[in-house]
Amino acid sequence: MTLDSVKHAAETPDTGQPWAELGLKPDEYARIREILGRRPTGAELAMYSVMWSEHCSYKSSKVHLRQFGEKAPENDALLVGIGENAGVVDVGQGYAVTFKVESHNHPSYIEPYQGAATGVGGIVRDILAMGARPVAVMDPLRFGAADHPDTKRVLPGVVAGIGGYGNCLGLPNIGGEVVFDACYQGNPLVNALCVGVMKHEDIHLAKASGAGNKVILYGARTGGDGIGGVSVLASETFDDSKPTKRPAVQVGDPFQEKLLIECTLEIFREDLVDGIQDLGGAGLSCATSELASAGSGGMRVELDTVPLRDSSLSPEEILMSESQERMCAVVEPGKVDRFMEICEKWDVIATVIGEVTDGERLEIFWHGEQIVDVPPRTVAHEGPVYERPYARPDWQDALQADDAGKLARPETAEELRAQVLKVISSPNQASKSWITDQYDRFVQGNTVLAQPEDSGMVRIDEDTDLGVAVATDGNGRYAKLDPYAGAQLALAESYRNVAASGARPLAISNCLNFGSPEDPAVMWQFAEATRGLADGCLELGTPVTGGNVSLYNQTGETAIHPTPVVAVLGVIDDVNRRTPIAFSDEGHLLYLLGDTKEELGGSAWSQVVHDHLGGLPPAVDLGREKLLAEILISASRDGMVDAAHDLSDGGLIQALAESCLRGGKGARIVVPDAIDPFVFLFSESAGRAVVAVPRSEELRFTDMCGARGLPATRVGVVDGEEIDVQGQFSIPLAELREAHEATIPALLA
């Protein structure tokens, strides 16, 4: 194969190129030729194809994501917002926290273990690149039907990958979700979140400035894994004599990543870098173009100096490889020797592969021949922007008219008891301990709350006990019924979960998982969900700091439910004042906060008992959510409640069961006269929580709720070894525990 140099490309304008095989559209290829004033070289074509892919460029979602900036609430805590590797917020005492959630959906279906493991590795490096020490991870997961044979293939591999990689890094896994639904068959959602901590002065950004500064690639050698991970690249397109069918899923090495983390943190401590970028999606194509694009000059790279573990790789493959555990740093010449010394100390390979120039081009050379000469912004930040057509689907009205309130309800106390057990033992409501026990939740010794608590919480300062809490939530069933409300319900639940633990919500990250953007119905769902989330964040005062969009999650013509996953991060001044979910002291009074209405659309009851999805999701009142959060935070801080649990999927009875089992104490419950016991137990009305109040604090607590206008109804007392819904039924905790804990192990045996 003759090397496709820039000069050769200019001299051979009519040479055919595999742009379609690389996922580019005719107009996109034409635009590349227009930008360059010639046809692209093979290396340039490779770079544009991956960087203009949906995963990297957000070309179908940009026009809607702009709302997160246009509607951003004023928030003094926000230090770094959308556009960097991860957002950063001020949490006080000179500390900053960075967090982000991303997807690794498609790779995790193809190769569950490595797909999930490298999803964790990638998000950890995003956090590291901001200058922070990673301190915790979380994993919101969605799988197909729990009893489907392929779920037994995908789920154990995903869980093992998350646990294997995170445990080896020594990072506690403090929360997440596991949801089963047939709509995710063939399209599991593996979203990964990481939280990192730093001081304000330690924040680093991805930029290449200062002519003469060196570009250093360090970490693992570059291999053939991950090529095509974010596009449809097949390696044989470039050279049929090379090994074909290289794996599209990256292969991770957590021990190499651990060395990379410690090496990078020492480099930061000695102030040796001017700019830094991790290598994730699109590999070197992304790192070089984004660093150059965000800087004040150009960049020259000698690609043949890149350390390889496969000498057969072509230049195009090196640029597109998504091999893991790699970083790219911009270093002043006088600091290069010390940089290299630290890398050698940590047994991390480091190589100067180029330098920052005073020009405006990204130039890449291969054994002296120039193979790339592009304006870096056109690769990294000025890709296509599509205003995809979208329209409310014609089936939406019929779906919403199919009211879940019309479904047959239990007619006797015995039927009600049986349905309670059926819901609590269903795959989505059952204990996930079979999964979470495979994760180390308490490594590092700073985890103070972890699954199955409402939010994960870690201490970030051992002297003052300052901490942060994070929760992730998303209900695809709600979003299918109403994408706008569904996104706001996901936001509200995460916000409520953080507040229930005693932390003050500060900011959000999101992972927006949807079907094909080429389907107008899917784009309508996306547009509505994005609008709902932007409006909701504005009302709650929680800015979007960044996130991820994952599209094309569908099998044939069948898309997944629209699944916006929302992560909320909050701060707590003293983790010793945290509020757990466990009912642990007999005699404590149980209060239900908020209003319970007959809201069953998309509910766990309608799914488990009737296999039904229809009607409208619960109404959203974000003003009420803010008030509830303020009450929960104040009550936690002032010692007025000993336990709190938000109400969401499964309603009050699900929350009671989880809190009783967590604390090993029963509860006597009295159904208020004005409400149907069935609705009381199974309604999924939003803006609610159940709290355990010591008798000594009852007056102070109810006075606070009354003064603030929050409904607070006394519904029972912590007592005994059963849940006794008086006048209806009782269930011994032993029976409840067996029903709650046996389901997942039995399904996956």
N, C-alpha and C positions, 0 to 999 in steps of 0.2 A: 504494500500500500504506500503510495506517495504521500508524504506529509502534507496536509492541507494548510499551508501557510497563508497569512494575510495577503501576501503578494500573489500567490497562486490563485486565491479566491477572486481577487480583483481581475485577474487575467482570464478567468474561466467563468463568466457570469451565467452560462447556460447549463452548467453541470447540475444534474439532478441531485436532490437531497432528500433524506428520509424525514422531512418535517412532520408529515402526518403520523408516521409510526411513533414519533416522539410526543404525540398529543397536541401538536400545534394545529390551529385552524388556518385555512388559506389566507384570511385577512391578517392573522398574526404573523405568518411567515412574510407576507408582503410588507408588513410594517417593520420587521427586522431589517429587510433589505433597504427600506427607505431610511431608517435610522443610520445604517452603516454606509449607504451610498454604493453598495455592492452586495453580492450574496455573502452570507456568513461562512466562516470556516466551519469545519466539523466541530471544533472545540467551542466556538461561539454559539453554534446551533445547540449544542448540548447544554450550555449555560442558560441560554434564553428558555429552552424547553422546560428545564426544571424550575427556574425562577419565575416563569410565567404560568406554571401549573396552578391549579386551583388551590392546592395545599399551601403554596408559598406566596402567591400573589393576591389571594382573596378577590380575584377579579369579578366574581359574581356577587360577592357580599359587601364590597367596599362602599357602595352607594348607600347601603342601609347601616353599616357600622359607623358611618360618620355621625350618626345621632348620638353616639356615646360621648363624642366631643362637643357637639353642638348643644346638647342638653345637660352637660356635666354640671353637677351642683358645685357651689363653692365649698371647698373643703381645705382647711389649712393643713391638714395632715398629709395631703398628697405631695410627695417629693418628686416622683418620676411616674409619668402616666403612660398612656398608650404609645407604642412606637419603639420601645426598647425591648430587650429580652424578657423583662418582667417589670411590673409596677412596683413602686416603693412607697411606703407610708411611714410617717413619723409616729412612734408609739410612746414617746416621752423618754426622759432621762438620757437623752442623747442617742437613743437607739432608733434604728430604722429596720423595718421588716419588709422583705420582698416576697411575693408569692405569685403563683400562676398555675393555671390548669390547662392541659393540652390533651390531644387525642392521639391514640395509636391504634385505631380501630381495625383498619384493613390488614395490617401486618399481623395482628393478633388472631385473626381468623385463619390466615394462611399457616402461621407457625406460632401457636399460642404462647409457648414458653418464651422464646426470644422476642416475639412481638411485644409482649407485656414488659419483659425485663428491660428492653431498650427504650420503651416508653418512660419507665422510671429514670433510666440513665440520662435520657435527653432532657427531661424537665429539671433534673438536679443540676445539669450543666448550665441551663438557662439561669438558674438562681445563682450559681457560682459566678457566672460571668458578670453579674451585677456587683460583685465585690463581697458577697455575703457567704457566711458559713451555713450550708444547709442543715436544718435542725429537725425536720419532720417531713413525712410524705403522707398522702392520702390517695385513695383509688375508687372513684365512682365507676361502677361496672354495670353493664346490661347484657343479659344473655337471652337466648331463645327460650322456648318452653322448658320448664325444669325437667320434664320427663322425656324430652326428645333425646335420641341417642347422640346427636352431635353435641348437645350441651355437655354430655359426659366426656367428650373429647376436648372441647374448648375450655370449659371452666377450670378443671384441675390444672391444665397447663398454664393458663393465665395466672391463677392464684400462685402456683409454684414459681412462675417467673417474677411476679411482683415481690413475693416473699424472699426468693433466692437473691435477687439483686439488692433489694432494700436492706435485708438482714446483713448481707456481706458488707454493705457500706456503713453499717452501724447507725442507720437512720430509723427512728421509730415510725411505724405506720399507725397513725392515731385516729383514722376515721375513713369515711367513704360510704358507699352504698352498694348493695347487690340487688338487682331487680331482674325478674324473669318475665318475659312476654314473647309470645310467638312472633311478634313483628320483628324481633331482633335475630330471628333464625337466619343464619348466613351473614348477619351483620352485627356481631357483638360490638358493644361500645366499651372500649378500654380507655378511660380518661385517667390521667395521672396529675397529681398536684404536689408541689413542693413549697416549703416555707423556709426562708433563710433570714438570718439576723446579722446586722452589722452596725457600726457607728455611722453617723451622718457623713463624716468625712471620708468614709471608705467606699462610697458609691462610685462605681465605674460604669462607663458607657461604651457602646460599640462604635468607635470612630477611629479613623486613621489620619492623623495630622502630623505636621512637622516634616518637611522635606529632608530626606536622608535618614529618617528613623527606619529601623529594621522591622521587617515582618517575620515573625518566628512562629512556625508550626510546631506544637509540642503535644506529646501524648502518644497514643498508639500509632503503629505503622498503618498506612492506608492499604486496604485490601479490596477485593471485588464484591464484598457483601454490601447490600443496601442499594446497589445500582438499580435505578428505576423505582426506588421506594416512594418517590413523590411524583412520578410520571409513568408513562407507559414504555419507558426505554427498554429495548432488548439489545444486549451488548453486541450481538452479531450484526446489527445495523451498520456499525462502523467498520468492523473487520471480521469477515467470515472465517479467517484463519485462527482467530483467538478462541479461547474456551467460551462456550455458549451457555445460555440459560443461567447466568450468574444469579445467586439468590437475591430476591427483592427485599427480603427481611434482613435487617442488620443483626449482627451477632455481638452480644455484649460480654464484657469482662469486668465484673464489679471490682475485682482487686486492682486492676489497672485504673479504674475510675477513682478508687479510694486514694491511690497514690497521686493521681492528678489533682484531686481536691486539696490534699495537704500541701502539695507543691505550689498550687496556685495561691492558696491562702498565705503561704510564706512569701511568695513573690509580691502579693498585695501589701503585706506588712512592711516590706522594704521599699515600697513605692517605685517599682521597677517598670510599670507599664503605663503607656499613655492611652491605650485603647485595647479592648479585648472582645472577642466573640467566640462562642462555642461553635463547634461544627455539628450540626444536626441535619435537618432536612436540607437537601441539595448540597451538603458537604462544602468543599472548597469553593464551589461556585457561589454559594451563599456568603460564606465568611469573607472572601476577598471583595466581592461586589458591594456587600453591605458596609464593610469597614471603609472602603474607598468612597462610597456614596455619601456616608455620613461625615466624612472628614473634609479637610480644606484643600486637598490636592489630589493627585492621582496615585497609582501604584504600579510597580513593575514586579512581576513574579517569575522566577526561574522554576518552572514546574518539574523539570527533571531532577531537582534537588529534593523533592518530597520523598521521605523514607517509605518504601513499599514492602509489603509482605508477599507480593505477587508481581514478579518482574515482567509478566506478560501484559500488564494493564496498559491500555492505550491512553494518550493524553485526555481524551474525552471521558474515559472511565475514571481516571484519577479525579477529574473535576466533578464528576457526578457521584462518586462513591460516598455512601453515608456510613462508612466505618465509624464505630463509636469511640468514645474516650479520647477525643481530640479537641484542642483549643488553638486559637490563633491570636497572637499578641503583637502589639505595636510597641517597640522598645527603642529608646534613645541609644545611639551607638555607644556612649560611655557606660551604659548599664547592661550591655549585652553579656559581657563576661560574667558578671554576678548572676544574671538570669540563668545562664548556662550552668553555673556552679550549683545553683539550687536544684535545677532539673536533674543534674547528675546525682546529687545527694539523694533524691527521691526515686532514682532509677527510672526517670522519665526521659524518653528520647526528645531532643529539641534540635531544630534545624532552622537556620536563617534561609528563608525561601524567597526573599525579596525585600523591597524597600519602598517607602513613601516618596513620591516624586512631586515636583512643583508644577506638574501638568494637570490635565483634567481627564486623563484616560486611564483605564485599567488595561495594562499590557502584560500579556503572559507569553513566555518563551519556552521552547522545548528544544534543548540541545542547540541553542543559538538561533533557531528559526522562530519568528514571531507567529503565534497561532491565535492570539486574541488581541484585539485593539478596539475597545468599546467605551462609550461613555457609561460609567458605572451606574449612574442613576437610572438609565434606561433598562438595566438588568434588574436592579434591586428594588426600585421604588416607582418606576414609571411604566409598569406593565399594563396590560389591557384592563379596561374598566367596562363591565357590561351592565347595562340596565335591562336585566332579564324581564321578559313579560311575566306578570303574575296576575292571578285572578282567584277570587274565592271559589272553591270547588262546588260544583252543582250538587254534590252529596252532603254538603255541610248542614243545610237546613234540615234534611231528614234525620241526620245524626243527632242534631240538637233536639229535635222534636221527639226523639225516642227516649222519653223521660224515665230515668231509673226509679223515680218515685212511684211508678205504676207497677213495678215488679211485686210479685207475691212476697208477703212478709210472714215471719213466724206468727202463728196463731195461738200458741201456748207457751208457757214458761219453759217447758221441756224443749220445744223447738228453738226458742231463743238461746237456751244454754248450748244446744247442739251446734247452732250456727256460730256462736262465740268461739267454741273450740275449733270449728272448721276454719274460721278466718285466722285465728291465732296460730294454727298449725299449717296454714297455707305457705307455699315456698317464699312468697314475698314478705310475709309477716313473721315467719318462723325465725328462730335464733340463727345467726350467721356465724356462730362460734367455730363451727367446723372450718370455716374460711379464715376468720380473723386469728384463730389460734396458730395459724401457720406464719403469722407476721410477728416480729418482735415489736411490741408496742411500748416497751419501757426502757430500751437501751438508751444510754447516756444519762439516765436517772432524772430527767427533767420533765417527763410526761406526768401530768397530774390528772388528766381525763383522756380516755380513749374509748373506742367502741366497746360496748354499745351505748355510750353516753350520747347526749344530744349533740355535743361538739367535741372535737379533740382540743386539748389545751396543753401547752408546754410553758415551762418557766424559762425566761430568757435572761434573767439576772438573779443569780443565787444570793446576792446580798440583800436586794430589796424585794425579791419575789414577784417582780414585774413579769407578766405573762401575756401570751396571745392565744386566742381560741379561733378555730376554723371549722366551718361546717360546709358540706356540699349537699345540694338537693336538686331534684328535678323529677317531675311526674309527667311522663309522656302521654299518659291517658288523659290527664287534664288538658295538656297542650293540643291533643288531637281534637278534643271537644271545642276548645277555644284557645288558639295559640297566644293571643294577646294576654288573656287572663292566666293561661297556663304558665307563661314566663314570669308573670308577676307573682303567682303562687309559689313558684320555685324560689324566687328572690325572697318572698315573705317567710317561707319556711326556714331557709338558711339563716336569715336575719333573726328569726324567733329562736332558732336553736342556739345561736351564739349568745343571745340575751338570756336564755333560760339557764345557761351555765354561769351567768354573772358578768359576762364581758360586754363591753360597749362596741357595737358594730361600727367599723370604720370605712371599709372599701370592699369591692367585689372583683373577682375574676370570673370568666365564664367560658364554657366550652359548648358551642352551638352545633349539635349533631342533627343533621337533616338528610333527606333524600336528594334526588337529582335536581340541580338548579335549572335544568332544561325543562322541567315539568312546571307549568305555571301554578299548579295547585301547591306544589312544594315551595315555590318561591313566595307565594302568598303566606304560607305558614311561617316562612323565615322572616318575611317583612313584618308580619304582625307580632311575632315573638320578639324581634329586635326592638320594635316600637314600644311594646309593652315593658320590656326590660329597661329601655332608656327612660321612659316616663316614670317607671317605678323607682329607679335609682335617683332621679331628680327629686321625687317626693320624699324619699327616705334620707336623702343627703349622703348617699354612699356612691362615690364615683367608681366607674369601671376603670380599672388600672391596666387591663390587658386581657388576653385570652386566646381563643382558638376557634376556628370554624372548620367543621368536618362535614363535607357534602358527599353526594353519591353513595349514601348509605342505603342501598336498596338491592333487592333481588328481582331481576327482570323489571316488571312494571310496578312492583310492590315496594313502597318506601317504608322505612321505619316510622313509628310515631315521631312527630317532631319532639326532640328531646333537648331543650336548653338546660344544661347543668350549670347551676350557679353556686359559686364558692364565696362565702362571706367571711372576712377576717375581722376580728374584734380584739380589743385590748382590755386587760384587767390589771388593776394596780397591785393587787395582792392575790396570788393564786390560792392562798390559804382560805380566801373568802369565796372560793368557787362553790357552785351548787351542783351536786350530782343528781341523777334521776332516782336513786334508790330510796324507797321507803324503809328506813332502818330503825325507827323508834316507835314503839307502841304508844298509842294515846295521841299522837300528832293528828291534827285536824286536816282534812282534805278539802281544799277549795278549788272549784272550777272557775277559771277566769275567762271572761268573754261570753259571747252569746251563742247558744246552740240553736241552729235552725234545721229544717228538714232539707239537707243538702247531701244527696247520695250519688249525683252524677260523677262517673269515673271512680267511684269509691271502691275500696277493697272488698266490701260486702257484695257490691254488684258484680264484681269480677269473680270472686270465689264461689258465691252461692249460685249465681245465675249465668256466669260467663257472658256478661253483658257490658257493653260500652255504649253509652248514649246519654242524652240530656245535656245539662250545663254543669260545668265544674263549680265548686264553691265560690261564692262572691268574694271579691278582694276589697278590703278596706285598709289601705296603707296607713291612714291616720290612726286607726285602731291598733295596727301593728306597732307603730311607734310608741303609743301610749302603753301597750302591754309590755314592750321591751323596757321602757323606763321604769315601770313598776317592778319587773323581774330583776333588773339591775340594782335598783335601790334596795329591794328586799334582800338580795344576796349580800350587798355591801354592809347593810345594817343588821344582819343576823336575824331577819324576820322569818325566813323559810329555811328548812333543812333539806328540802328536795324540790325539784321542779322538772316537769317533763312537758314538752310541747305536744299539742294534739295535731295529728296529720293523718297519714294512711292508717285506716283501721279505727279511727275515732278514739273516744274516751276509753273504751274497754281495752284497746290495744295498749294505750299508755299505762293504764292501771296494771295490766298484766306484766308489762316490762318492768315497771317500777317495783311491784311486789316481788317479782322473781329476782330482781337485782339486789334487793335488800333482804330477801328471805322473810318478809313479813306480809301478812294478809291485810285485807281491808274490808270494812263494812260500809256498803254504799246505799244511800237512800235516794231513790229517784224522785225529783221534784214533782209535785202534783200536776203542774201545768204542762208536762211533756210526756209523750209516748216513750215507754222504756226502750223500745227498739231504736227510735231516733236518738234518744239520750246516749245510748251506747255506741251506735254505729255512724252517726252523722260525722262528716268531715269538714264542718264549718271551720273556716280559717280564723286566725286571730285569737286562739285559745291556748291555755296551758292548765295543767293541774299541779297544785303545789301542796306540800306538807308543811303545816304551820304549827310550831310548838304552842301549847295552850297559853303559855306566858306571853306570847307575841300576838295572839289573835286580835285583841282590840287595836293594837298599834297597826297591824297589817290591814284590817278591814277599814279602819279610819283613813289610811293612806289611799286605799282603793276608792272609797267613797268620795274623798276630797278630790280625787283626780277623775272621777266619773267612769271608772272601770267596773263593770259588773263582776261581782265576786260571790259565788254561791257555795255555801257549805254543803258538800255532798257526801261526807262520810268521815271515817276515822281509820287510822292505821291500827289493825287489831287482828290477832289470831293467826291461823295458818291456812286461810282460804279467802277467796274473794266471794263475798256474800252480798249479792244485790238483793236487798231485802224486798220480800214479796214476790220475787221472781225465781232466783236460783242461787246456788252456791257451787263453787268449784275449788276443791282442795289444791293447795299450791303444788303438791306432788303430782297430781294429775295434770295440772296446767303445765308444769315444767316438762313432763314427759311429752305432751303434745307439742310444746314449743320447740323442744330441742331435738326431737327425733327425725324431723322431716328431711333436712338437708343431708345428713349422713346416709339416710336410707336411699335417697335419690341418687347419690353419687357413689354408693358402695360398689 
